[in-house]
Amino acid sequence: MEWNGQTASCQATDTFEIIQQKLQTKSSQRTIGAYTLRVGPYGPYMIHGKAPKTFVKFPSTLNFGTVTESECEAIYKEGVQQQQTNRSGPFRGGRGGRGGRGRGTFRGRG
């Protein structure tokens, strides 16, 4: 279903109120304390008001409209910690190693 440039998937059993709630949730942004919840092209995400802004994926298992500030804080801390773990490790960064653009495998002659 499409309305005012917003699209939402609907089932035959959905009522008007459910469809309206889906469209409002998809098009809105919500601020809870210092956290801002938004829906982007890759799904819902959240940011914290302080700089530098770190974008954290909002879990699809939680309801975007009824989440509390304490839940936002826990989600944000877990997301930042997960991002830091993904960025570190023995095979990240640098020019050598498995993930880098090191010397390569071909060292032939001539």
Phi, psi and omega per residue, in radians:
M1 nan 2.471 3.124
E2 -2.227 2.374 3.120
W3 -2.652 2.195 -3.138
N4 0.959 0.662 3.112
G5 1.416 -0.025 3.115
Q6 -1.827 2.406 3.105
T7 -2.004 2.579 3.095
A8 -2.563 2.518 3.100
S9 -1.456 2.412 -3.080
C10 -2.266 2.686 3.036
Q11 -1.948 2.863 -3.103
A12 -1.140 -0.431 -3.098
T13 -1.570 -0.080 -3.122
D14 -1.218 2.388 3.073
T15 -1.522 3.004 3.133
F16 -1.069 -0.697 -3.132
E17 -1.116 -0.695 3.134
I18 -1.160 -0.763 3.117
I19 -1.108 -0.739 3.120
Q20 -1.082 -0.729 3.124
Q21 -1.131 -0.702 3.103
K22 -1.065 -0.771 -3.129
L23 -1.187 -0.697 3.125
Q24 -1.178 -0.717 3.125
T25 -1.116 -0.674 -3.097
K26 -1.256 -0.598 -3.044
S27 -1.610 -0.204 -2.996
S28 -1.704 2.868 2.947
Q29 -2.154 2.544 -3.046
R30 -2.226 2.380 3.105
T31 -1.955 2.198 3.110
I32 -2.198 1.825 -3.097
G33 1.095 -2.137 3.127
A34 -1.632 0.062 -3.085
Y35 -1.819 2.414 3.079
T36 -2.035 2.174 3.120
L37 -1.796 2.276 -3.135
R38 -2.396 2.844 3.053
V39 -2.015 2.087 -3.141
G40 -1.882 -3.029 -3.119
P41 -1.159 -0.337 -3.132
Y42 -1.883 0.216 3.106
G43 2.023 -3.112 -3.092
P44 -1.255 2.550 3.098
Y45 -2.577 2.968 3.132
M46 -2.433 2.669 3.066
I47 -2.333 2.734 3.085
H48 -1.752 2.599 -3.030
G49 -1.184 -0.304 -3.081
K50 -1.546 2.695 -3.130
A51 -1.538 2.613 -0.139
P52 -1.299 2.505 -3.093
K53 -1.325 2.246 3.096
T54 -1.989 2.164 -3.141
F55 -1.521 2.228 -3.124
V56 -2.136 2.342 3.136
K57 -1.185 2.343 3.104
F58 -1.552 2.238 -3.080
P59 -1.142 2.434 -3.103
S60 -1.328 -0.180 3.135
T61 -1.353 -0.339 -3.138
L62 -1.692 2.709 3.121
N63 -1.464 2.197 -3.100
F64 -1.108 -0.527 -3.042
G65 -1.555 -0.326 -3.031
T66 -2.069 0.238 -3.110
V67 -1.307 2.548 -3.123
T68 -1.730 2.984 -3.117
E69 -1.170 -0.648 3.120
S70 -1.158 -0.649 3.070
E71 -1.159 -0.690 3.104
C72 -1.069 -0.733 -3.139
E73 -1.088 -0.772 3.133
A74 -1.141 -0.747 3.129
I75 -1.092 -0.762 -3.100
Y76 -1.136 -0.803 3.135
K77 -1.076 -0.745 3.129
E78 -1.132 -0.708 3.132
G79 -1.151 -0.731 3.116
V80 -1.141 -0.735 3.125
Q81 -1.098 -0.704 3.122
Q82 -1.149 -0.686 3.108
Q83 -1.128 -0.677 3.126
Q84 -1.189 -0.621 3.107
T85 -1.207 -0.634 -3.134
N86 -1.217 -0.477 -3.097
R87 -1.469 -0.308 -3.124
S88 -1.849 2.943 3.122
G89 2.413 2.941 -3.052
P90 -1.247 -0.350 -3.050
F91 -1.954 0.400 -3.121
R92 -1.950 2.561 2.987
G93 1.196 3.087 3.142
G94 1.296 2.965 -3.133
R95 -1.607 -0.346 3.084
G96 -1.640 -2.765 3.068
G97 1.297 -3.131 -3.030
R98 -1.320 -0.551 -3.074
G99 -1.670 -0.071 -3.031
G100 -1.622 -3.135 3.092
R101 -1.812 1.069 -3.055
G102 -1.250 -2.625 -3.044
R103 -1.237 -0.435 -3.109
G104 1.552 -3.108 -3.075
T105 -1.761 -0.421 -3.071
F106 -1.493 2.062 3.065
R107 -2.280 0.687 -3.030
G108 -1.249 3.075 -3.123
R109 -1.771 2.573 2.904
G110 1.183 nan nan
